[in-house]
Amino acid sequence: MKRSEPPRFIMRFLKWFCKPEYHADIEGDLLEFYERRRADTGRISANLQLFRDVLFLFRPGIIQSAASYQPVKNNGMIKSYFIIGWRNLWKSKLYSSLNVVGLTFGMVCFLLIGLYVHDELTFDQQHLNANRIYRVITHERNPNNGATTVAAAGYMLAQESTHAIPEVEMTTRMQRAGRANLVDPENPVNVQETVTIADEYFLQMFDFPMIEGDRRTALKEPNSIVITEDLAMRVFNRADVLNKNLQFNHMQTPLKITGILKDHPYNSSFSFTSVMSESTQYNEGWFKEETENDWSSTSFTVYALLKPDAYAPSVAGKMTKLVYANEELEPGWVLSHSLQPLEDVHLRSEGIADGARNSNVESIPQGNPLYVTIFSFVGIFVLLLAGINYTNLTSARASSRIKEIGVRKTI
């Protein structure tokens, strides 16, 4: 009967670390056990058990000492290779320069383009649940303006979706109400900032890194504001400003700083430097009037966190039905909703208007997927071109080293 052989790399590993005086006996025992196991449980199981046994043998008393190894002390050959390589580079300056510069240029271009592509493709992915967060899009058709698509929705849709739609785990809404001067009451130096307003769930849905404060309560109380580290440095010249006051010039009541956020990364669609709690406006009569029956407006940017097994198009359809069930639209008006993944906001928002913002607030910057594709191909092409150029120049010079190669083989 033909004797089966165990994996060679396992036996080579054993020979490498095992003391020579023990090796023959240990190897014989292992092979005997291997044959029995192979007959009883099969080859794969025998291989795994042999590998386990060899690992267990890797311990003091069996491992040969470092003194038994004979490292190569004569590095003359390695030194010779370096010397000859330097002489060849110096002898053929033009070819060497073309080779090194061409290959370096190609690799640098590829790396720089790769950084740009990676930055574009990872927009808004720093949030833990980014793959389950969606932006609510409103598709509206009316006799006056025709068809419009806006990244905004009504107040009550965000408020009631979590109760009426089981697939919706959480919603949050925000507004960019305009620009105003933000000052420290103790040191009134004006800093013009965008007035961003969000509800208490905003910091719970999005994982903006928080330096100080509690994200669960930071935007819960009225007259609360959360600012970024950069804004704190510009207003107070320091970042530890929790519980201090700030005030917008159009508001009589100062705002208490309840949280400090780290500055946003460059690959983020969010660029706010401060967020005021939505509850600050609850006592305003105009706010209650505008929001208590607001189902179909485009005054709020609404985000929805869906449950893991939710199907986004189905949820969007239920949102549309929820609006029609609670508000009767004017004759000729048609409204529907869709859900856009957060990870698609940067590159796939063509034709979608950035809503819920004042006209003096800049829209969210958009990327172009066509540019990403073009630059990806350009980067790969440049790297291949540099590699081919390097190979061609090296091959062309190979004939000049035939004698050297022949002498080395002879020696």
Protein Blocks (a to p, Z undefined) as FASTA:
>chain_A
ZZddddfklmmmmmmmpcfklmmmmmmmmmmmmmmmmmmnojklmmmmmmmmmmmmmcgh
jaccfklpccdfblklmmmmmmmmmmmmmmmmmlmmmmmmmmmmmmmmmmmmmmmmmmmm
mgoklpfklmmcccdddddddfklopaddddddfklmmmmmmmmmklmbdcddddfbdcd
dddfklccddddddddddfklmmmpccdcfbdcfklmmmpghiacddfklmmmmnopabl
ghiacddfkbfbdcddfbdcddddfkbcbfcfbdcdfklmmmpmklmmmmmmmmkbcfbc
cdddddfkbcfklmmmmmmmmmmmmoccdehiacddddddfklmmmmmghiacehiafkb
ccdddddfklmmmmmmmmmmmmmmmmmmmmmmmmmmmmmmmmmmmmmmmZZ
